[in-house]
């Protein structure tokens, strides 16, 4: 896949993550306190929910990378972690997991 096409596809996935979180009423109006966002643990698992991590860490960071044509990460394996914390019985949960799987695939190509 060409780099430009890959970046466009990643942008669609990132927008889809936001719209899915909004549709599930899991999009927050106010960020958590900075101390919670500053965790050194993967996915901020000790301070944020997975959905908060998506909204306040992953989505903004990927938008920054895409908008500024910065180097993409070399690999991604978010799906196994997401499967532990995203309710798979709900339509929104299944859609989040589908988008995360697509993200992992696009990044790791």
C-alpha positions, 0 to 999 in steps of 0.5 A, spaced: 500 500 500 502 506 498 504 511 504 499 516 502 493 511 501 495 508 508 495 515 511 488 516 509 486 509 511 489 511 518 485 517 518 479 514 517 480 509 522 482 514 527 475 518 525 471 512 526 474 510 533 472 517 535 465 517 532 464 510 535 466 512 542 461 518 541 455 513 539 457 509 545 456 515 549 464 514 552 467 520 549 468 525 555 468 533 555 473 534 560 480 531 560 482 527 566 487 530 570 494 531 567 497 526 573 493 521 570 495 522 563 502 522 565 502 514 567 508 511 564 505 504 564 502 502 557 495 504 555 496 508 562 492 502 564 494 504 571 490 511 571 485 511 565 480 506 562 481 503 555 476 508 552 479 514 556 486 512 553 484 512 546 480 519 547 486 522 550 492 519 548 492 515 542 487 519 537 490 525 539 497 522 538 495 519 531 492 525 528 498 529 530 503 524 526 498 524 520 497 531 520 504 533 520 507 527 516 511 524 521 514 517 521 508 512 523 510 507 528 513 501 526 508 496 529 502 496 533 498 490 537 493 494 541 487 489 539 489 483 544 489 489 550 483 492 547 479 485 547 480 485 555 477 491 556 472 493 550 465 489 551 464 485 545 457 484 546 455 491 544 455 493 537 459 499 539 464 494 542 465 490 536 466 496 532 471 499 536 475 492 536 474 492 528 477 499 528 483 497 532 484 491 528 484 495 522 489 500 525 494 494 527 494 492 520 495 498 517 501 500 522 504 493 521 504 493 514 
